[in-house]
Amino acid sequence: MTAHPNYISPEGFAKLRAEYDHLLGVERPQVVEVVSWAAGNGDRSENGDYLYGRKRMREIDGQLRRLSRKMKDAKVVDPKTQPDKGRVYFGATVTIADEDDKRRTVTIVGNDEADASAGRIGWGTPIARALRGAAVGDLRRVMLPAGEKEYEVMAIAYPE
């Protein structure tokens, strides 16, 4: 278990579960079948199907272990049930403005669900940490690789 909770939305957890189920129920059995067939073809040291299949099976098993650990450590939080919708917490969609009044909208999601290009930032990122607990009108300073930046919280929304 990590020092900080691994928050994840119900949708994010369902995606992890679906990937795990697909690997375990579809991909791995297909690879096992190919490896079994290839093993019956004689010399394994020069058998590409056998060697690639074993390598792929190790990759799948490693991914299954990682997914299993993530799901075990996950704390599913439904943003719809957030009692204080006037402050920024997990699952909030926040519009912020920097010193130049450049606005940007981000949704705070689990670290495993983050996709910066889609405006989904992980709970553990510097911006998300700085925004935690903020209300509309609050100013928050964030230390970024390019230097310190100040943001004003313009709007906060949660899923209905």
Number of C-alpha atoms within 10 A of each C-alpha: 10 7 5 8 14 20 24 27 21 13 13 18 21 13 13 17 16 12 15 20 13 12 17 16 11 11 14 20 13 15 20 16 12 16 23 15 12 18 15 10 12 9 10 14 8 9 15 12 18 23 16 14 21 17 12 17 19 13 13 18 14 12 16 18 13 13 16 15 12 18 18 11 16 19 16 17 19 15 22 13 12 17 8 10 16 16 21 27 24 23 27 24 22 25 18 24 17 16 10 8 10 9 14 13 16 21 26 27 27 25 17 18 20 19 13 11 8 10 16 19 24 25 26 18 14 14 20 22 16 18 25 16 14 18 18 16 12 14 18 18 15 17 12 11 6 6 7 9 13 15 24 21 22 17 18 21 16 19 12 6
